[in-house]
Amino acid sequence: TIGIMERAAIGSSNAKEDFDVLSNVSTKILPSLFKLVESLNQSSLSKKSSAGGDDEAAMEIETASSSKEAQSKNQQSTQLVEAVTDAIGQLAKICPREFLQNL
């Protein structure tokens, strides 16, 4: 399959219009995606810091199931960050260069 950038390079008028629309839309979406990654990372870090406290008694009380739940949530958060980061990378390919330099 041929991507939107390749079709735009060929010179198809519809592809050029599609490329321009996606390029303009990317300028609206990218800042929100960067904020989303930042908030996902902050929530992940805050969960780790609250779980990694100095209270040894609380650590002993923690059950294996809650540890597995926390590990599963951490893994899910990591997957979300990866997916959003991949989306940012794809949109950055079609985003105007001037806009990217200002992000």
N, CA, C and O of each residue as an XYZ file, in Angstrom:
412
protein
N       0.835     -1.189      0.000
C       0.000      0.000      0.000
C       0.876      1.248      0.000
O       1.976      1.265      0.552
N       0.361      2.269     -0.626
C       1.084      3.532     -0.722
C       0.529      4.481      0.329
O      -0.686      4.633      0.461
N       1.408      5.108      1.064
C       0.999      6.043      2.107
C       0.625      7.399      1.548
O       0.835      7.676      0.367
N       0.076      8.232      2.396
C      -0.382      9.564      1.997
C       0.772     10.429      1.511
O       0.601     11.222      0.585
N       1.945     10.289      2.124
C       3.084     11.113      1.705
C       3.561     10.714      0.314
O       3.933     11.573     -0.487
N       3.551      9.403      0.020
C       3.971      8.945     -1.295
C       2.992      9.405     -2.371
O       3.403      9.816     -3.456
N       1.696      9.334     -2.066
C       0.697      9.791     -3.040
C       0.810     11.289     -3.273
O       0.633     11.757     -4.398
N       1.101     12.044     -2.225
C       1.274     13.493     -2.379
C       2.491     13.794     -3.240
O       2.480     14.736     -4.033
N       3.541     12.992     -3.084
C       4.759     13.199     -3.866
C       4.525     12.891     -5.342
O       5.126     13.520     -6.213
N       3.656     11.928     -5.623
C       3.345     11.573     -7.006
C       2.656     12.738     -7.705
O       2.843     12.950     -8.903
N       1.874     13.477     -6.966
C       1.238     14.657     -7.537
C      -0.262     14.530     -7.725
O      -0.868     15.390     -8.364
N      -0.876     13.494     -7.194
C      -2.321     13.356     -7.280
C      -2.981     14.507     -6.526
O      -2.631     14.786     -5.380
N      -3.937     15.174     -7.176
C      -4.560     16.336     -6.534
C      -5.326     15.940     -5.284
O      -5.290     16.659     -4.285
N      -6.023     14.799     -5.323
C      -6.745     14.343     -4.129
C      -5.776     13.998     -3.006
O      -6.026     14.310     -1.842
N      -4.680     13.361     -3.358
C      -3.685     13.008     -2.344
C      -3.065     14.265     -1.743
O      -2.818     14.324     -0.538
N      -2.814     15.263     -2.574
C      -2.249     16.526     -2.079
C      -3.218     17.199     -1.115
O      -2.807     17.713     -0.075
N      -4.498     17.196     -1.456
C      -5.510     17.774     -0.562
C      -5.586     16.993      0.742
O      -5.663     17.582      1.820
N      -5.564     15.661      0.642
C      -5.597     14.822      1.840
C      -4.385     15.099      2.726
O      -4.501     15.221      3.946
N      -3.240     15.192      2.094
C      -2.003     15.467      2.836
C      -2.085     16.814      3.551
O      -1.703     16.925      4.716
N      -2.582     17.833      2.855
C      -2.703     19.163      3.458
C      -3.660     19.162      4.640
O      -3.392     19.792      5.663
N      -4.774     18.457      4.498
C      -5.745     18.366      5.601
C      -5.121     17.668      6.796
O      -5.215     18.153      7.923
N      -4.481     16.522      6.551
C      -3.858     15.790      7.656
C      -2.732     16.596      8.302
O      -2.543     16.553      9.518
N      -1.999     17.320      7.483
C      -0.929     18.164      8.016
C      -1.497     19.235      8.934
O      -0.955     19.483     10.011
N      -2.573     19.862      8.521
C      -3.205     20.890      9.356
C      -3.809     20.298     10.625
O      -3.717     20.890     11.701
N      -4.422     19.136     10.494
C      -5.028     18.490     11.667
C      -3.941     18.081     12.661
O      -4.145     18.152     13.873
N      -2.793     17.654     12.148
C      -1.713     17.228     13.046
C      -1.261     18.367     13.963
O      -0.827     18.123     15.089
N      -1.363     19.609     13.481
C      -0.962     20.743     14.328
C      -1.925     20.931     15.502
O      -1.556     21.513     16.522
N      -3.136     20.446     15.360
C      -4.111     20.537     16.456
C      -3.985     19.353     17.415
O      -4.193     19.498     18.620
N      -3.647     18.193     16.877
C      -3.629     16.972     17.673
C      -2.333     16.791     18.459
O      -2.358     16.344     19.606
N      -1.205     17.136     17.846
C       0.092     16.864     18.478
C       0.260     17.462     19.877
O       0.727     16.758     20.772
N      -0.099     18.731     20.104
C       0.071     19.256     21.477
C      -0.714     18.453     22.517
O      -0.229     18.237     23.628
N      -1.912     18.014     22.163
C      -2.711     17.212     23.096
C      -2.069     15.854     23.352
O      -2.107     15.347     24.474
N      -1.486     15.271     22.324
C      -0.828     13.976     22.504
C       0.408     14.106     23.393
O       0.678     13.227     24.211
N       1.159     15.195     23.238
C       2.310     15.414     24.112
C       1.856     15.578     25.567
O       2.491     15.048     26.479
N       0.774     16.301     25.780
C       0.248     16.473     27.142
C      -0.225     15.143     27.713
O      -0.055     14.876     28.903
N      -0.823     14.306     26.857
C      -1.297     13.002     27.297
C      -0.130     12.129     27.747
O      -0.207     11.481     28.791
N       0.935     12.108     26.975
C       2.117     11.328     27.359
C       2.682     11.839     28.684
O       3.061     11.052     29.552
N       2.733     13.150     28.827
C       3.251     13.733     30.065
C       2.391     13.331     31.259
O       2.923     12.966     32.307
N       1.079     13.394     31.114
C       0.204     13.038     32.232
C       0.267     11.542     32.538
O       0.205     11.149     33.702
N       0.390     10.706     31.508
C       0.525      9.265     31.740
C       1.827      8.962     32.475
O       1.854      8.131     33.382
N       2.894      9.632     32.084
C       4.172      9.426     32.771
C       4.116      9.913     34.206
O       4.653      9.253     35.096
N       3.483     11.047     34.455
C       3.381     11.572     35.817
C       2.538     10.663     36.697
O       2.887     10.430     37.854
N       1.432     10.145     36.169
C       0.595      9.262     36.978
C       1.320      7.960     37.264
O       1.172      7.387     38.343
N       2.097      7.495     36.309
C       2.876      6.284     36.512
C       3.940      6.492     37.574
O       4.152      5.634     38.430
N       4.614      7.644     37.513
C       5.646      7.943     38.507
C       5.066      8.140     39.899
O       5.658      7.712     40.889
N       3.908      8.787     39.976
C       3.308      9.012     41.289
C       2.847      7.702     41.920
O       2.918      7.536     43.138
N       2.373      6.769     41.086
C       1.982      5.460     41.613
C       3.191      4.697     42.117
O       3.127      4.034     43.152
N       4.313      4.793     41.374
C       5.525      4.101     41.791
C       6.065      4.688     43.087
O       6.497      3.948     43.971
N       6.041      6.023     43.206
C       6.584      6.638     44.415
C       5.706      6.352     45.620
O       6.215      6.177     46.727
N       4.401      6.302     45.423
C       3.529      5.995     46.559
C       3.632      4.528     46.938
O       3.484      4.187     48.111
N       3.881      3.656     45.974
C       4.037      2.236     46.279
C       5.409      1.937     46.855
O       5.579      0.944     47.563
N       6.377      2.772     46.565
C       7.743      2.517     47.014
C       8.119      3.293     48.248
O       9.281      3.667     48.406
N       7.171      3.547     49.129
C       7.439      4.317     50.341
C       8.308      3.569     51.327
O       8.667      2.414     51.095
N       8.649      4.220     52.427
C       9.540      3.646     53.427
C       8.808      2.829     54.486
O       9.453      2.271     55.373
N       7.517      2.745     54.423
C       6.747      2.040     55.429
C       6.874      0.534     55.205
O       6.159     -0.031     54.376
N       7.778     -0.120     55.937
C       8.040     -1.546     55.749
C       6.844     -2.387     56.139
O       6.605     -3.425     55.522
N       6.093     -1.981     57.131
C       4.917     -2.750     57.548
C       3.892     -2.805     56.431
O       3.276     -3.848     56.209
N       3.703     -1.716     55.735
C       2.753     -1.697     54.631
C       3.228     -2.599     53.499
O       2.421     -3.219     52.806
N       4.532     -2.667     53.318
C       5.069     -3.536     52.278
C       4.836     -4.997     52.617
O       4.551     -5.804     51.732
N       4.956     -5.345     53.896
C       4.743     -6.729     54.316
C       3.289     -7.132     54.171
O       2.993     -8.285     53.857
N       2.378     -6.195     54.397
C       0.956     -6.487     54.333
C       0.483     -6.660     52.889
O      -0.504     -7.345     52.622
N       1.196     -6.035     51.978
C       0.784     -6.095     50.566
C       0.740     -7.547     50.114
O       1.683     -8.310     50.327
N      -0.370     -7.913     49.486
C      -0.539     -9.293     49.043
C      -0.001     -9.467     47.631
O       0.266     -8.499     46.919
N       0.147    -10.703     47.257
C       0.657    -11.007     45.923
C      -0.320    -10.549     44.847
O       0.094    -10.105     43.777
N      -1.617    -10.655     45.130
C      -2.600    -10.255     44.122
C      -2.571     -8.747     43.877
O      -2.690     -8.307     42.734
N      -2.415     -7.958     44.926
C      -2.355     -6.511     44.727
C      -1.064     -6.124     44.026
O      -1.033     -5.156     43.267
N      -0.005     -6.869     44.274
C       1.254     -6.626     43.579
C       1.094     -6.927     42.096
O       1.609     -6.195     41.251
N       0.382     -8.002     41.781
C       0.138     -8.351     40.378
C      -0.749     -7.311     39.710
O      -0.548     -6.973     38.543
N      -1.728     -6.806     40.451
C      -2.604     -5.759     39.912
C      -1.807     -4.496     39.602
O      -1.984     -3.888     38.547
N      -0.934     -4.107     40.519
C      -0.109     -2.922     40.312
C       0.822     -3.119     39.128
O       1.034     -2.197     38.341
N       1.373     -4.306     39.001
C       2.260     -4.602     37.883
C       1.495     -4.569     36.568
O       2.010     -4.087     35.559
N       0.272     -5.078     36.577
C      -0.565     -5.063     35.377
C      -0.931     -3.639     34.972
O      -0.906     -3.305     33.787
N      -1.269     -2.801     35.944
C      -1.600     -1.407     35.656
C      -0.381     -0.659     35.132
O      -0.496      0.159     34.220
N       0.773     -0.933     35.701
C       2.012     -0.299     35.254
C       2.319     -0.705     33.812
O       2.721      0.123     32.995
N       2.126     -1.983     33.516
C       2.361     -2.488     32.168
C       1.383     -1.855     31.175
O       1.764     -1.502     30.059
N       0.129     -1.714     31.586
C      -0.878     -1.101     30.741
C      -0.545      0.368     30.483
O      -0.695      0.850     29.360
N      -0.103      1.066     31.498
C       0.286      2.465     31.354
C       1.467      2.596     30.402
O       1.505      3.512     29.581
N       2.418      1.694     30.505
C       3.576      1.711     29.610
C       3.146      1.478     28.168
O       3.668      2.114     27.252
N       2.205      0.576     27.964
C       1.705      0.307     26.618
C       0.972      1.517     26.052
O       1.085      1.811     24.862
N       0.227      2.217     26.893
C      -0.460      3.429     26.444
C       0.535      4.501     26.029
O       0.356      5.158     25.004
N       1.581      4.677     26.822
C       2.613      5.670     26.489
C       3.266      5.306     25.162
O       3.503      6.180     24.328
N       3.556      4.034     24.962
C       4.172      3.596     23.710
C       3.253      3.856     22.521
O       3.711      4.319     21.476
N       1.971      3.565     22.668
C       1.019      3.764     21.571
C       0.885      5.246     21.215
O       0.875      5.612     20.039
N       0.784      6.085     22.234
C       0.659      7.528     21.981
C       1.949      8.076     21.378
O       1.908      8.933     20.494
N       3.094      7.587     21.852
C       4.375      8.017     21.301
C       4.496      7.612     19.834
O       5.005      8.383     19.020
N       4.039      6.426     19.496
C       4.044      5.995     18.092
C       3.155      6.896     17.248
O       3.524      7.261     16.131
N       1.987      7.259     17.772
C       1.089      8.164     17.048
C       1.742      9.526     16.829
O       1.604     10.122     15.761
N       2.445     10.010     17.835
C       3.159     11.285     17.708
C       4.195     11.189     16.586
O       4.328     12.105     15.774
N       4.916     10.089     16.550
C       5.936      9.895     15.523
C       5.353      9.882     14.123
O       5.933     10.449     13.197
N       4.205      9.234     13.966
C       3.573      9.184     12.644
C       3.037     10.549     12.235
O       3.185     10.957     11.083
N       2.422     11.249     13.164
C       1.900     12.583     12.842
C       3.020     13.583     12.583
O       2.862     14.510     11.789
N       4.141     13.394     13.250
C       5.271     14.306     13.052
C       5.809     14.227     11.623
O       6.397     15.186     11.123
N       5.608     13.097     10.981
C       6.069     12.939      9.600
C       5.322     13.840      8.629
O       5.872     14.248      7.605
N       4.060     14.153      8.952
C       3.248     14.959      8.027
C       2.997     16.370      8.545
O       2.365     17.184      7.872
N       3.486     16.646      9.719
C       3.288     17.961     10.326
C       4.238     18.979      9.701
O       5.372     18.638      9.367
N       3.791     20.221      9.537
C       4.690     21.252      9.004
C       5.935     21.412      9.887
O       5.834     21.435     11.113
N       7.095     21.520      9.260
C       8.368     21.618      9.980
C       8.403     22.821     10.921
O       8.934     22.729     12.027
N       7.840     23.945     10.487
C       7.851     25.148     11.343
C       7.122     24.876     12.653
O       7.539     25.335     13.717
N       6.039     24.131     12.563
C       5.257     23.832     13.759
C       6.055     22.928     14.700
O       6.078     23.155     15.909
N       6.697     21.923     14.155
C       7.476     20.996     14.977
C       8.591     21.709     15.735
O       8.889     21.372     16.881
N       9.198     22.690     15.090
C      10.285     23.415     15.745
C       9.801     24.234     16.921
O      10.593     24.566     17.804
N       8.520     24.568     16.958
C       7.967     25.373     18.045
C       7.363     24.535     19.169
O       6.934     25.081     20.185
N       7.325     23.231     18.998
C       6.736     22.384     20.054
C       7.639     22.266     21.239
O       7.298     21.593     22.212
